[in-house]
Amino acid sequence: MERLSKRSDFEDLRRAGRRFGGRNLSIYFLERDSNGAPLVGFAISKRVGNAVVRNRIRRRLREISYGSEGIFSSGCYLVAVKPSAKERDYWELKSDMESVLRRIGVSVGK
């Protein structure tokens, strides 16, 4: 899995990707032509909380993404976090992400 890093990539994905919403996060998805590693980026607004809160959520999302082998299939993903996520623990965020990924059509383990 590779990370989205350029602002233009985030904007293109937000503009051209399909949005799938959950309770605590939305995922923008865009299929890629190549079958390479998936591109994943996290967008967490300042409305969610201060830097400590945003970084805690980002760390949890990275652990969910990297810890579960193959949670993302090939394509581009932008995970946009809603303000309600600051009150959620790791397991609630994980279940929300998995349910959104299932609606996209990504097979999630277990």
Kinemage of the C-alpha trace (Angstrom):
@kinemage 1
@onewidth
@group {chain A} dominant
@subgroup {mainchain}
@vectorlist {calphas} color= white
{ca met a 1} P 0.000 0.000 0.000
{ca glu a 2} L 1.259 3.435 -0.922
{ca arg a 3} L 0.219 6.767 0.546
{ca leu a 4} L -1.341 9.693 -1.255
{ca ser a 5} L 0.841 12.691 -0.552
{ca lys a 6} L 0.241 15.477 -3.061
{ca arg a 7} L -2.554 17.962 -2.579
{ca ser a 8} L -3.512 17.625 -6.243
{ca asp a 9} L -3.993 13.864 -5.775
{ca phe a 10} L -6.357 14.486 -2.860
{ca glu a 11} L -8.322 17.077 -4.856
{ca asp a 12} L -8.540 14.863 -7.949
{ca leu a 13} L -9.754 11.925 -5.902
{ca arg a 14} L -12.334 14.045 -4.097
{ca arg a 15} L -13.555 15.472 -7.404
{ca ala a 16} L -13.562 12.331 -9.561
{ca gly a 17} L -14.014 9.531 -7.022
{ca arg a 18} L -17.232 7.962 -5.819
{ca arg a 19} L -18.108 8.724 -2.203
{ca phe a 20} L -19.302 6.053 0.205
{ca gly a 21} L -20.310 7.335 3.630
{ca gly a 22} L -20.343 5.716 7.026
{ca arg a 23} L -21.179 6.953 10.497
{ca asn a 24} L -17.716 8.258 11.323
{ca leu a 25} L -15.943 8.473 7.978
{ca ser a 26} L -16.422 8.701 4.231
{ca ile a 27} L -14.297 6.939 1.668
{ca tyr a 28} L -13.747 8.316 -1.804
{ca phe a 29} L -12.866 5.543 -4.234
{ca leu a 30} L -11.412 5.685 -7.731
{ca glu a 31} L -10.331 2.662 -9.731
{ca arg a 32} L -6.833 2.760 -11.191
{ca asp a 33} L -5.760 1.459 -14.563
{ca ser a 34} L -2.796 -0.448 -13.186
{ca asn a 35} L -3.047 -3.391 -10.821
{ca gly a 36} L -0.353 -1.971 -8.560
{ca ala a 37} L -0.487 -1.299 -4.855
{ca pro a 38} L -3.464 0.682 -3.613
{ca leu a 39} L -3.039 4.404 -2.919
{ca val a 40} L -4.521 5.540 0.396
{ca gly a 41} L -4.768 8.987 1.968
{ca phe a 42} L -6.362 10.297 5.152
{ca ala a 43} L -8.067 13.702 5.401
{ca ile a 44} L -8.896 14.926 8.881
{ca ser a 45} L -10.322 18.422 9.230
{ca lys a 46} L -9.520 20.778 12.084
{ca arg a 47} L -13.237 20.579 12.945
{ca val a 48} L -12.550 17.079 14.286
{ca gly a 49} L -10.324 18.390 17.068
{ca asn a 50} L -6.898 19.688 17.936
{ca ala a 51} L -3.647 18.182 16.606
{ca val a 52} L -3.472 15.563 19.355
{ca val a 53} L -6.958 14.252 18.538
{ca arg a 54} L -6.394 14.313 14.760
{ca asn a 55} L -3.084 12.477 15.043
{ca arg a 56} L -4.610 9.834 17.353
{ca ile a 57} L -7.345 9.176 14.789
{ca arg a 58} L -4.777 9.102 11.965
{ca arg a 59} L -2.659 6.554 13.872
{ca arg a 60} L -5.702 4.369 14.468
{ca leu a 61} L -6.687 4.500 10.804
{ca arg a 62} L -3.165 3.624 9.708
{ca glu a 63} L -3.115 0.665 12.085
{ca ile a 64} L -6.455 -0.512 10.702
{ca ser a 65} L -5.173 -0.126 7.134
{ca tyr a 66} L -1.696 -1.576 7.577
{ca gly a 67} L -2.406 -4.072 10.348
{ca ser a 68} L -5.046 -5.934 8.363
{ca glu a 69} L -3.188 -7.394 5.420
{ca gly a 70} L -4.951 -6.587 2.204
{ca ile a 71} L -7.810 -4.508 3.640
{ca phe a 72} L -7.609 -2.303 0.533
{ca ser a 73} L -7.614 -3.747 -2.967
{ca ser a 74} L -6.029 -1.957 -5.909
{ca gly a 75} L -7.376 1.523 -6.491
{ca cys a 76} L -7.232 4.961 -4.912
{ca tyr a 77} L -8.851 5.625 -1.546
{ca leu a 78} L -9.314 8.854 0.371
{ca val a 79} L -10.582 8.367 3.914
{ca ala a 80} L -12.278 11.573 5.097
{ca val a 81} L -13.001 11.607 8.822
{ca lys a 82} L -16.177 13.108 10.283
{ca pro a 83} L -16.146 15.019 13.598
{ca ser a 84} L -18.052 12.200 15.315
{ca ala a 85} L -14.921 10.019 15.015
{ca lys a 86} L -13.172 11.769 17.907
{ca glu a 87} L -15.414 9.969 20.407
{ca arg a 88} L -14.891 6.538 18.840
{ca asp a 89} L -12.355 3.919 19.827
{ca tyr a 90} L -10.252 1.727 17.552
{ca trp a 91} L -12.858 -1.030 17.218
{ca glu a 92} L -15.691 1.309 16.286
{ca leu a 93} L -13.541 2.984 13.623
{ca lys a 94} L -12.458 -0.415 12.306
{ca ser a 95} L -16.007 -1.714 12.014
{ca asp a 96} L -17.135 1.499 10.308
{ca met a 97} L -14.267 1.346 7.806
{ca glu a 98} L -14.941 -2.320 7.068
{ca ser a 99} L -18.647 -1.705 6.475
{ca val a 100} L -17.910 1.130 4.037
{ca leu a 101} L -15.305 -0.986 2.230
{ca arg a 102} L -17.842 -3.818 1.880
{ca arg a 103} L -20.248 -1.398 0.173
{ca ile a 104} L -17.470 -0.392 -2.223
{ca gly a 105} L -16.998 -4.062 -3.030
{ca val a 106} L -13.716 -4.728 -1.270
{ca ser a 107} L -13.665 -8.115 0.436
{ca val a 108} L -12.716 -7.600 4.081
{ca gly a 109} L -11.321 -10.559 6.005
{ca lys a 110} L -13.386 -12.467 8.563
